[in-house]
Amino acid sequence: MARPEYQAPPEVFYSECEARKYSQNSRMIDIQVQMSERAVELLALSDEPHFLLDLGCGSGLSGSVLEDQGHTWVGIDISSAMLDVALERDVEGDLLLGDLGQGLPFRAGAFDGAVSISALQWLCNADKSSHHPAKRLYTFFSSLYACMNRTARAVFQFYPENSDQMELVTSQAMRAGFFGGVVVDYPNSTKAKKFFLVLMSGGAAPLPKPMGESEEKEGISYTSKREQLKKMRGKPLKKSREWILEKKERRRRQGKPTRHDTKYSGRKRSGRF
Amino acid sequence: MKLLTHNMLTSKCLKGVNVGYPLGIVAKDVKVLETEFNSEFVSRIIPKLDWDTLWNAADSIGHAGDLPRAVCDDYENDVEFLKKVHHVLVEVEVIEGELVCPESGRKFSINKGIPNMLLNEDEL
């Protein structure tokens, strides 16, 4: 399916019909909630209740996750149909109708952190002749930098279309004064792969570890000798125990549900069966 | 819109507006919704608030009650005071009305409790 950003601008695309899906479709809700939980984890907040910002809050699904963790939030979104759904869902956070690309209308140092689920990619498109994506991104990031306190983080889950778009977003964020970068969860899987842009306002700190990346990677360095040996050995024989174990390992790397290995894995059945 | 949000809102995104704070409130419909009191959150948020703005905003919509004009020193342990602040901050909501920019006089309408902060292209 074509990317939603290409179909219409966000305030048109998220019509009442589309917005309804976010309160009824349990699959969509599950995905949104999972991503929100991961985003909050990446925020690395202390246990106290915080005052957070939800950018592109939509129907407030991500806000509900923040509520569950005891935080207070303010949400901003451009689609009034989505905000109506949020009102129906009776979320605790306060809602605003606004365009992120026009800058955030908040006082300096107001928030302890910000999350955003699947909103950032909308800013990379020019929906009107007056829109200039790089400029809009810069206006957005610099106003965000101003309204957060100096130990805060902002975590954006987004769907970059290609590496150029990722580069555009990160470079504008760095220009606005942020430190940080992109964390990719489940990099080996096409479906479970998720991009999180983690921005820090309080100086450079190590980026959090992505999920679903095998630990063995670090350690042995690359040598051509190993490669040659591997070629000599070739792939394990199909249906053999080694082949099954390798296949299971690959699934684990992709973050798919896989049974653990036991002495029974890949064992031949007895003749009586 | 809660007064906590109003305390953080500015109109500085408008062209030619430098501070844009505090926004004036013209309230047509105000509701009071009881919510759970969280003393830790309230005492954490007090240092961040602009107290005069909060008091004036509460006064302008007729909900100042017996909220003191200044923050007392030992507010963390004063549960009565924290409860009053909690009431004004998150329980009082402006449902219908307008926000007014102090510099340009531009009005932002509030419908169903959601302020419309969208700007026209010529205002950027």
Interface residues (C-beta under 8 A of the other chain):
Chain A: E48 P49 H50 F51 G70 T72 V74 I76 I78 S80 L83 D84 L87 E92 D94 L95 L96 L97 G98 D99 Q102 G103 L104 P105 F106 R107 G109 A110 F111 K128 S130 S143 C147
Chain B: M1 K2 L4 T5 N7 M8 L9 T10 S11 K12 C13 G20 Y21 T35 N38 E40 F41 R44 I45 K48 D50 V90 K112 G113 I114 P115 N116 M117 L118 L119 E121 L124
